[in-house]
Amino acid sequence: MKKMTLSAKKYVESCALAIAFTLLPTACTDDIDNTENNGSEATHITFNIQDATRTADESLTKAMTSRTTHLEMQGLKPSDITVRTFDGHCSDGSTVTIVEETTPGLPSEIDEVQTTTRGEHVFVTNGALSKQFKATAFFGANSGSLAMDSKFKDQTFNGNGSPIDGSLIWKGSQPCGRFYAYGPNLDGLGSLREEGGKKKIDFEVKDNVGQQLDFVTATSDVVTLSQENKKEKKCPPIKLTFRHPLTALRFKIGKDVLGVNHDDYISSVTIANVKAKGTYILPDESNKFGTWELSSDEPTFFELTNYGGKYGFRTENNVCIVGSSEHIANDFNTMFMIPQEGKITIRIDVGGKTITGKVKADWKPGTTKTYSFYRKTGKSDYHFTVNGGKVLTYDTKTQPQKEAVPFTVTSYKTGGTPLEWTVEGYEVSTDGGKQWNAINASEADKIIKLDKTSGAGSATTSGEKVIATVNWDVVDEVANRNKTLQNNPVHGSSLNPYNLATKNPGYDVKMGGTTANCYIVSAPGTYAIPLVYGNAIKNGQPNRSAYDTSRKCYKDYQGNEISSPYIIGGAKAKIIWQDGNQVSNNVSIQNNNLVFTVDKSHIKNGNAVVAVTDNKGVVMWSWHLWFTSPEALNTTTLEKGTNIINVVAKEPLGLAYVKWLQSKNSNGTARTEDRHIKIKLKQNDNNGQTATVEIIQKPVYYREINTTSYQFGRKDPMPNIDVAGFNIEAAAADGKRIQDFIQNPGTFYTGAHLYSEFNNGETYSLWASNTTLENHDLTNTNKSIYDPCPAGFKVLPVAYIPIFTNNGSYTKGDWDAGRWIQKNMQNYYLLFAPAGRNNLTGQVEDAGKRGLYWAACVSKKANLSGLVFSPSSPSTKDISNVLGAGFAFNSSCGILPIAE
């Protein structure tokens, strides 16, 4: 059966940290674990957990122990730590040296920074074990009469030391005890049994290398309760020193085997003639390993297959094969084997060549065997391994400016003599690794900073730790947009406001002004809005086609038909709602204009609604202020049949960016591919080895938007976020009158019906004054007085819908806060996806999941019409075809401005 790597490695970290876990019990049945029945004999249990390898490494680092003592602390002897060479043969006829390095301990997590990326890896942090483990207790009246306690067999413990099922009590009448612990408590961990006085656990190496488990056990010394312990119901600390009874296998390839450019593809690594099943006999002493009994089953083989991409592994000089181009921090490819002796075969397929060698296995528990493949160079006495690196994916929620990436360096000569090493340079690629550029130290400091660039060398598995702090190249485009708005030249003054209709200072709209229900504000300043009904003036003259028609539906706030452009009797001004503090509170009416001020410190991309009221405070009319760049109304040419029309605005009405993050190169262009950073290291010896560690930063591109939405026929925008001044209210059974909507621009009306006063299809003309059910598909629709678009734009005509559903001219591209429309396989126009509000509840629906736009009229079947699309839909469709008659006037959708 073929063994393959597919998922994250599950293994126990070579961690060590003296941590006390207190198991606090509650009452159970039976006198052995019932605190009420046991009285003073009911004793709480405390574990003190340690790891043999880490404790030994710390002692060696502090020069508290000799090399020999360092190994003895791990249950090893100097003769167990060997460097051996074997001949390998390549299919191209050349000879390869296979170097087997043995280091004490198993591969460990090099820093807590990476722990979230390591599958089912188990480690100690913040006073708790990250995974569960099991323990069995043997109690007795004295050390010679210990017997397994059935109540304390294979008990599972949480990482914080608390028992999973109930509590565990040590009965004072059995004052002697010994504890056997084993873990992690994952699938495949057997049950402890006793045979002939021996404590045994069956173990089988998993077929899938990526799912292989590390295995740890610990045996306590015999612990005896004193009378004081019994009286205080507290036992002495029980020390459990965990050891790793397995042997870890890792593989690395020197650059001279990796082809001319040192980048040949490694297809697979296979080991054969290996025993995969055995029984581990736990030791009865705390400072020793147990022994293994190998199964009589036939030997098998295990294979690491390089799938490339997410589940593959990298080609790097002197870097162990762990992780992949996307998951280089994840140890998918370390094998965990039962210690054994015998001849095994190792095969590596690289660059179309096959390298095969036979190795005499002498695998010891608690050690790591690293098999390196080199051309015969005479450098086999120099050992240099770098482990670490990481693929960094940006967290768009926390938006970090930098990120720490740890890696370890092991550098020594045969015999365990540490050998100094140095960082010799850096290389960077911003196109996914296609082209590389060497950078000097000062240039590197702008991208990456190491806490050390040299080391004294180390022969331990844990090596020397280096922290690389990597800077992110992410630009906050929302902050940049807001900064641009703030730094634009101030418009107008308190004495001479900037007129939004005439685009000049002054109050007189007749000076060539064109009015609208929506005005774009792109700079700080003081502004004036003429008291004119919506779109009633064009180029300084009354725009009668917007209100003076046979369609008797264009009314003012009192229900009277509008016959003049000018609002008479405006007394006061007010802010209805705003999504920030863009508009200062000193809004007023001056010279038949609504005057307001926008402070530099408060302007930002967003929206507001301001209104004029009569002397009783009733709203007479209101206007939408859209704080954005004028570029929002830049148009794009789209095709409809044989006609070419310059029609569509760049952004939907009221679009505001909530978040927009983009990786940028040093020249300001967008970085759309991975940035690879290589740190090149060398040993400080002319005959020494070199190594490389690589860190990859995924490109960052993330956009999140918010838009205003509109109930059909209404001129006023509804915010799609909660803001002061906005309300949701149920309409009457037969709906509301036009004047109700004008008087309450900040209210969303729910219900089955929106308009109560029209019976002859007048509602079809609320946004387009020359449309009826019979001529619903006009291209040259007239913009009505209620059309919510800025000057020069109108609501999408029904006749333009085929532009967006025309698969003959356009194809649908990727989702990016909306649907890209592609032309000739290139992104051409981004159809943003505004959310809408439900007609029955008023709640925002499908934000970021679906886009909805109104058209100005209805379909031939008298259904409301527009555009609907989503990330999963293959194309954009007409609302009338998808949602049909069930889509109500009360529902709110976005508005896509179309050039008049």
N, C-alpha and C positions, 0 to 999 in steps of 0.2 A: 504494500500500500504506500502511496506517495504522501510524504509529509510536506505541508506547505505553510507559508506565513500569510495570515490574513488579518489578524486583529491585534490589539494592543497587548504587549507582554504583561503577564501577571507574575510579579515576583516580589519577595520581601526585601526591602532595602537593608543594606548593610549599615543599619543605623544604630546609634547608641546614645542613650540619654538616660540617666538614672531618673526613673519616674515612679512615684508611688501611686498605686491604684488601690483605693479602699473599696471593699465590697460591703455595702451596707444592707443587711438582711431585713426581711419582714417575716412574720410567722408562717410556718409551713406545718404540714401534718407530720406525725411521728415524733418521737422524743429526741431524735438526733438533730432535727432542725426546727424544733419548736421552742422559741425563746422562753415562753411562759412556763413550759414544763421543765426546762433545763436549769432554770434559775441562774446561779452564778457560773454554771458550766457552759452557757451559751457564749461563744467567743467569735468576735468579728475577725475577718481575715484581711490581711494587707499584703500585696505583692510589690516587690521592688524589681523593676524590669531593666535589664541591661543587655547590651550586645557585645559579644566577645571581640569581634573585629574592630569596632569603633573604639572600644575601651583601650585595646592594645595600640591602635594607631595614635590615639591621643597621648598615651604614655610615651610612645616613641618620639612624637613630635616635640614633647616637652623634655626630651632627653632624660626621662626617668627610668628607662629600661634599655637593655642592650638589644641587639638584633635577635639574639637567641631567645631572650626572655619575651620579646615581642611576639615571636612565633609560638612559644609555649603557651602564652596567654590565649592563643587561638586554637590550642590543641594540635599544633603542628611542630615539625622539626626542621632544622636547616636543610636537611637532605630532601625534604618535600618540595622545596622552592628551587626549581631547576630551570636551566635554559638548555634546550637540546635542538639539534638540527637534523633534518632528514632530507634526503634527495627526492625531488619531484621531477616529473617528466612532462614536457609540454608537447602538444600535438604538432608544433612547428619544428620539432626535433631538438629544441634547446633544453638545457637543464635548469631547474629552479630549486632554490633552497627554501625549505619549509622550516621556519624557526618556531619552536614551541616555547613560549614564555609562561612560567608559573608565578602567579602572585597570590599572596594570602588574601582571603576575603572574596566576596562576590561583588559584581558591579553594583554600585550604590547610587542613590539619588545624590546629585552633587549640590543641590540647593533646593530649598523649599519653593523657590520661584517656579520650578518646573513641575511641581507635584501634581498640578491639575491636568497635566497632559499625559499622565503615565498609566492609563488603563486601570487595572486592579492592583496597582503597586501598593505595597504596605510600608508605611514609614511612621516614625514617631515625631509629633510636632505639637506644640502647645499643650504638653502634658497628657497626650492621648495617642493610642495606636490608631492608625487610620483604618484598619480593618479588624474584624473579629478574629478570635483565636479560641482554641479549646484547651481544657485542662482536666486531668484526672488526679484524685487524691488517694493516698494510701495512709490510713490511720492505724494506731495501735497503742497498747499500754506502754510499750517500750520499743526501741529501735529494731529489735529482733523479731517483733510480732506484727509488723505492718501488713495490712491487708487492704485490698481495693475496696473503697467505699462506693457502693452501688448508687448512693445519692449524689455522689460527686464524680461520676464517670462521664467523660466526654461533654463536660459542661461548657456551654458557649458563653463567651464574654464579649461585651461591647468594647470598643476601643478605649473608653474611659474606665474600663475595669469593672463595670457593673454587670452582674449576671443577667442573661436574657430571661430565664424562667425562674421567677421567685428569687429567694436569697439562699445563701449557702452558709451553714453554721458548722463550726468545729466544736465537737462535744468535749468538754473538759475531762471526761472519764477516759478519753483516749488521747493523752497529752503529746504523743509523738506523731509526726506526720512528714510525708515527703510528697512533693507535687511534680507531676510531669505535664509540661505544656507543649503544644504543637499547633502549627498554623501555616498559612492563613486559613480561616474557615471558609473555604471556597469549594466549589464542585470538584470532587476528586480527592478530597482529604478523607482518609480512612478513619476507622474507629480504633482506639487503642484496645488491645487485648493482652492477656497474660497467659503465657505458655511455659511451663516448667520454671517459673520464677522470672522469665524474661518478658519485658514490656515491648510489644511489637505493633508496628503500623505498616500496612501494605501500601505500596506506592507504585504508580505507573506514570511514565513520561507521556505526556499527551502527544498525539500524532501531529497536531497542528503546532508548529514551533511558536507561532505568535500567541498561543494559548497556554504554553507550558508554564507551570507554577514553580516558583521558588518554594522551598520547604524549610521551616525553622523549627527547632525543638529546644527545650530547656528542661533540666532536671535540677530540683532544689536539693540542698543538703537536708539532712534530717533536722527538723525543727521541733523543739520541745517547749511546751507551755509551762511557765512558772506559776506558782501560786498567785503572784501579783498579777500575772496575765489573766488568770481566771477571775480574780476579784474585780479587775477593771474591765473584764470582757473585751480584752484587746490582746491579740497575739503579737509576737515580735515580727518584724518585717521578714517576708519570705523572698529571698533573692533568687530570681530566675535569670540566668545568663544564657541568652539565646545564641544558638550556633546554626550554621547552614550546612546540613549533611550532604548537599549536592555539590557537583562540580559544574561551574559555568564555562561554556565554550564561546569564544568570540573569534572573529576572523578579520584580517586586514590585508591589504595588498599594497606593495610598494610601487612607486611611480614607474619604475623600470619594467614592471609587468603590465602597466596600463597603456602601452602603446606609445607611439611617437609623441603625441600630444598629451599623454598621461590622462586620457579621459575615455578609455575603452569601456564599453558597457559590460557590467558584470551581470550575467544572466542568472546564475544560480550557484549555490554552495551546497554540497551533499557530503554527509558522513555515513558510512556503512559499516556493517558488522558490529552493531552496538546493541547491548542488552537494554531493554526498555522497562522491564518489570523487576521489582525486588521487594524485600521486606526489611524495614529498618528496625533494628533492636536498640531501643533507647538506653543510654548509659545510666548506671545507678550512681554516678558521681557527677558533680556539677561542672567540673573543669575538663571534661573529656568528651570526645565524639563517641557515638555508638558504633555499631558495625552493621554491614549490609549482607543480606543473603540474596544472591541473584537468582532469578527465576530460571527454570530449565527450558523456557520457551526459546525458539530460534531467534538469533539476532535479527535486527531489522535495520532500516536506514531512515534518515531524516534529511529533508531538503528545504533550503531557503530559496524560494523562487522570487526573482525580481519582477514584480508586475508593473513596475514603472509608476509614475504619478503618485497617487495618494498612498498606495501600499507597497511601493518599491523601496529600493535603498540606493544610496549615493555611491558615486565613484570618487573617492578622495584618497590622496596619498597619506598613508600611515594613520588613517582614521578608521576605527573599527566599523564594520558594517552594521550600523544601527540606524533606524529611522529611514526617511526617504526624502525626496526633494520637497515634499510638503510636510513631513513629520520627522524632521531630523532629531528632535528631542525625544522622540518615543523609541524605546528600546524594543522594537518588534523582533529583533533578529539575534538576540542572545539565546543560546540553547542551554537548558538546564538538564543535566544528565546524572544518572546514578553512577557514583564512583565505581570504577572497574579497571581491570587490566586486560590486555590483549591487543591484537593488531587490528587497527581500524583503517579504513580507506577514506581519504579526503579528496574530493573532486571539485574543482572550480571551473566554470565556463565563463570566459571573459574575452571580449573582442573577437569572437568567432574561434577562439582557441580553447582547448581543454587541457587543464593542468591536473595531474593525478599523482598522489603520493601515498605511501603506506607509512603509518605512524604507530609506534609501539606505545599504546596507551598505558599510563600509570596515573590515573585520575584519583586525586585525594579529595576527601570531603572538605568543604570550606575553602576551596581554592578556585582561581580563575585561570583557565588555559587560553592563551591567545595564540592563534596560529597565523603567522605572517608569511607571505609569499614574496620572495625577491629573486631577481637574477643573481647568479653567483658573483658577489662583489667583494667579499671579505669583510663586510660590515655586520656580520651576524652577531658580533659581540656588543653592538650598540642598540639599545632598546628605547624607542621613542614613540609614545602613543598619546594622542589627543582625543579626548572623548567629550562630546557636548555639541554646542551649536544649537540652533533652534529656528523654526519657521515662525515668524511673528505675524500675528493677525491683529489688526487694530481693533480696539474696543471703542465702538462709536458712542457708548454711553458715558464712560469715564473720560475719554479723550486724553490719554496720557501723552506727555511731551517726550518721554523717553522710557526705555524698558531695559531691565537688567537681564543679561543672559550669562549664566555661569558655564564654565567648562573646566576640565581637569587636564593636567599634563603629567604624564609619567615618563621620567627620563633617567636612565641608569645604564651601567655597563654590566656585562655578565659578572656574577658574583654579588650583585646587589649594591655596587658603589654608585651613589647618586651622581648624575652628570648635569652640569649647569646648562641652561637653555636660554634663548633670547628670541624675541619677536623681531623678525628681519624685514617685515614690510606688510603692505596691505594692497589689495586689489578690489575694485568695485565694478559691478555690471548693473546697469539700469534697464537692460532689455531682456531680462530673464536668463542671463548667463550666456548670451550669444557673443557679446564683445566685452573684453575686460580692459580696464585702465588701472595702471599702477598709480597710487597716490602717496604723497609724502606724509610725514607725521602730522604736520600742521593741517593739511587737508583732511587727514583721517580724523583729527580731533573734532571736526565739525559734524562728523557722522557717528563716530564710535570712540569711546574712551575706555581704556583698560585700567584696572586698579593695580596691575603690575605688568611689566613688559619683559621681565626676566625672572628666572627662578634658580634655586640651588639644585633642583632635581629631586626625584623621589622614586623609590622602588616599590611603593605600596600600591595596592589596587586603587585606593582613593586618590592617590597622587596629590599634586598641588592645585588648589582651586584658584581660578582667575575669574573675575567678574568683568564682563564687557557691558558697558552702558551704551545702548544704541539710541540715537536721536531719531525721532519720527520726522518725516518730511511732509507732514499733513498740514494743509492750509484750511482755515475756517473761512469759507467763502461767504457765509452769512455775515460774519463780523466784518469782512472786507466790504460787502455791499452796504452795510449800515454805516461804515466809516466813510464810504464814498458819499452817501446821502448827507452825512454830517458836514463833510468838507466842501460840498458844493457851494458856490457863491450864494450869499443870502439874497432872497427875493423880497422886494418891497420894504416898506417901513410903516410905522404906526400912522404917519402923516400921509403916506402915499402907498397904499397897499398894492400888491401885485394882483392884477385881475386875471383869474384863471380862464375866463372866457375870451378875453382879447389877447392874452399872453403879453400884456404890457401893464405898467403901473397905471392906476387910475380907476375910476368907478364907472365910466360910461360904456355900457355894453354895445351901444350903437357904433362904436369905433371899430367896426369889423369883427365883432365878437361872435363866437358860436358857443351856445350854451349846451349843457348836457346834465344828465343825472349823476354822472361820475366824473371826477376830476383827478388827474394824477398830480401828486405833490412830490417833488424830487429834491427839495432843498429846504433849509431853515428859512424862516422869514415870516412876513405878515401878508395875508392873502385876502382877496375879496371875491365872493361869489355873487353875481347879480341875482336879484330876486325875480327870477324868471322860471316859469314852469318847464322844467326838464329841457327838452330839445326844441323849445318854441322859438328860438332865434338862431338864424344861420347867416353868417357873414354880415352881422349887424342889422338884418332885416327879419321881420316875422316869418317863421317857417310854418305856414298855414297847413301844409300837407301833414304835419305832425299831429294836428288836433282838430282842424276845421273840415270834417268829412261827413259823409252820410252815416257813418258808424257812430251812433249816439252813445259812445262809451268813454269818452275822454272828459272826466269830471274833476272838479277841485275838491277841497277838503270838506265842503258843505254839500256836495252832491250836485252842484250846478255844472252845466256843460261849460267847458273852457272856451272862451271866445277871444281872449287877448293873451299875449305872451306874459304879461306882467302880473306879479303877485301884489295885490293891493291890500294894505292894512297890516303888513308885517311889523310887529312891535318888538319882539325879543328873539334872541338866538339861544340855542342850547345844544349840548352834546347828547346824542341819543345813546351811543355806545362807541367804544374804541378798544382795540386789543393791546393797547399800551398806554403811554401818556403823551402821545405825539401832539395832540391838540391841547393848548393851554386853556384854562378855564375862563379866560376873559373874552369869550366869544360875544359878539355884539352885532347890532344892526346900525349901519352907517350909510347914509346916502343911497338908500335902496339896495344895499349890498349886505351880505352876511360876512363879517370880518372876523378872522381868527389868526392866531399866532402859533407857529411851530418852532420850538426851541431847538438849538443845535444839539443839546445834551440829551434830548428825548426822541428825536426823529429816528425811526427805524422802519424796516420793511414791514408793512402791516396795513390795517384798514380802520376806518372810523366812519360814523354817520353823524352829520350835524343837521340842524333843522331850524326853520324860522317858525315862530308861533304868533298867534294873535294876542291881543291884550289880556285874554283870559288864560293864556298858556296852552291853548290847543294847537297842535302841530298843523301848519298850513302846507308845508312842503319840506322835503329833506333831500340831502345830497350825500353821495358816497365819496369819501376821500380815500384814494388808493395811494399809499406811500411806497413808491417803487421807482425804478429807473425808467426814463422815457423809452429805453430800448425794449421794454415790455410790449410795446405796440409796434415794433418792427414787424413787417409783414413778410410772408413767404409765398412764393408762387407755387400754386398747385394746379393740377389739370382736371378738367371735367370734359370728357369726350375729346373733341378736337379743339376746344377752347382752352386758352391759357389765362388764368385769372390770378392777379396779385391780390390775395384776399386775407389770409389768416394771420392774426396777431401772434406774436411769439409766445405770449402767456395768456392763460384764461383770466377772466375778470376776477380781481381780488387775490391773485396768487401771492402768498407770502411764504418764504422759505423758513421752515422750522429748524432744519439742519442741512448743511451742505459741506461735506468734508472731501477734500481732494488731495492726493499725493502730488507734489510738484518737484520737478527737477530743479537744479540750481539755476537754470536759465529761465525758469518760470513756466515752462511747458508742463502739461499734465504727465505724470508717470503712470502708465497703464499696465506695465509689466513688473514682475518681481525685481526687487533690488537685492542683489547678492553681494555680500561683504565677505571677503576672504582675509583671514589673519594667517600669515605665513610665519612659521616658527622653525628654529634650527637648534641643534645641539652645539655647544661651544667646544667643538673638537673637529679638526680637519677631516676625520674619518666618520664623523657623526651623521645622524639621519636628519631629515627634514620632515615636517608635517604641516598640515593645513586644517584650520577649523573654519567652518562656513556658517554664516548667519543670513537668513533670507527674510526680507520684509515684503509681505504681500502688498500689492497696490491697494490704496484706499480710495474708494469712491462711494459715497453714500449721500443720498438726497431724501429729504422728508419735507413734504409741503403741506400747506393749509390753504384753502381757498374760501371765498364766500360762495353761497348758493342762493337760488332764487325760486320762489313759488311762481308758477306759470302766470305771466302777465303782470307781475308786480315789478316796480322799479327799484325797490329797496333790497339790499343784500342782507342775507341772514349769515351771521358768523357761524362757523363750524366748530367753534370752541366756546366754552362758557365765559361770558363777559358780563360786567355790570351793565344794566340797561336793556338787556335782551331777555325776552319772555317767551314762553310757550303757552298758548291758550286755546281752548276748544272753541271752534266756531259753532254757530247755531246749526240746527239740523239742515237748514237750506242754505247755509253759507253766510258770507258777509258782503257788505256793500263796498264799492270802490272807496268811498270817503272814509270807511273804517280803516282800510289799509293805509291811506294817506296820513290819517291822524295817529296811527300806531306803527311807525316804520320799524320799530324794534321788536315786533311781536310776530311769532310764527303761529299760524292758525292751523289746528288739526281738525280732522273730520273727513267725512265722505265727500263733502261739497265745499268749494271755496267761494264761488260767486253766487249771490242770491238774486241779482236784479236783471240778469240777461236771459232772454229766451229765444233770441233769433240769431245765435251764433256770434254775437258781438265779441265774446271772449277770444275768438280766433284772431281778432284784429288788435288786441291790446298792445302788442309789440310791433306789429307791422300794419300801418294804417290802410293799406290798399289790398289786403288779402281777405279772402273769404274761403268757404269750403270749396267753392267751385274753382277758384284760382289759387289754391293753397301753395302751388309749386312755383310761384313766381321767382325769378332770379333777382329782378330789380325791385325788391320790396322797399317801401317807404318806411323810414324810421319814425315810429310814433313818439308821442310826448312821454310815454312811459318806458320807452326802451332804456335799459340800464347801462348802456355802453358809453364810453367817452366820445367826445366829438370826433367825427370822421369814421366811426365804426357803428355797427348794428348787430343785432342778434342773428345768428346763423339762419339763412333762408332754408326752407325744406329742400329746395332745388339743389343745394350744395351738398346734401348728405352723400350722394354717390361719389363725391370727391374722396371721402374718407373710407368708403366701402368698396372703392374701385380697385379690385385686386389685379386688374389688367395693367394698371400703371404703377401700382405700389405693392410692396409686400410688408408684412408686419414684422418689426424687429424686436429687440429686447425690451424688457420692462425696466423703466427708470423713472420712478414716481409718475409713470404714465407709459404709453405705448409709443415706441419709436416707429415712424413710418419710413420705410426704406425705399430708395430709388436706385436701381442698378446695384443692389446689394450693399448700398452705403446708407448710413443714417441720414435722413433728409429733414424730417420735421418731428418734433416731440409733441405728441398729443398728451398733455398732462391729464392726470386723473383726479378731478375734483370729487369729493364725497358729497352726499346729499343727506337730507333729513326725511325721515319716514312721515308720511302724511297722517298716520293715526297716532303716533307717539311723539313726533317732533324730535326724536333722537337721531344723532348722526349715525349713518350706516355705511359700512364697507369702506371706511377711510383707508386708503392705500391698497384696497383690494378690487375696486371697481371704479370706473370713470363714467360720469353721466353728464350729458350736455342737452340743454333744451334747443329745439329749433323754434323759429318765430311763429310757426303756424301748426297745422295738424296734417295727418296723412289723408289719403283719399277715403279711408274708412272712418274718418273723423276721430281717430285716435291721436293722442298727443305724440309728437314726433321729436326726434333728436338722435343722439349717439349714445351707445352703451358699449363698453369694452372692459376687459379684465386681463390679469396676467395669464390666465389659463385659456382664454378664448382665442381661437386662431385668427379672428378678424374683428373689425369694428362693425357694428350692426345698427340698424335703425331701432330706436326704442319701441316704435309702434309694432315692429315685427317680433320683438322679443317679449315685451311686457304687455303689449296690447291694451285693451280697454281698461284693464285693471289698474293702469297707472294713472294717478289722480292729479288734478291741478294743484292740490295741496302739497304734493311731493316737491322737494326742492332739488334742483340740479345746478350744475355750473353753466356759465355763459362763455362761449368762445367768440370773441369779437371778430367780426368780418368787416373788411374795409368797404366803405360805402362807394 
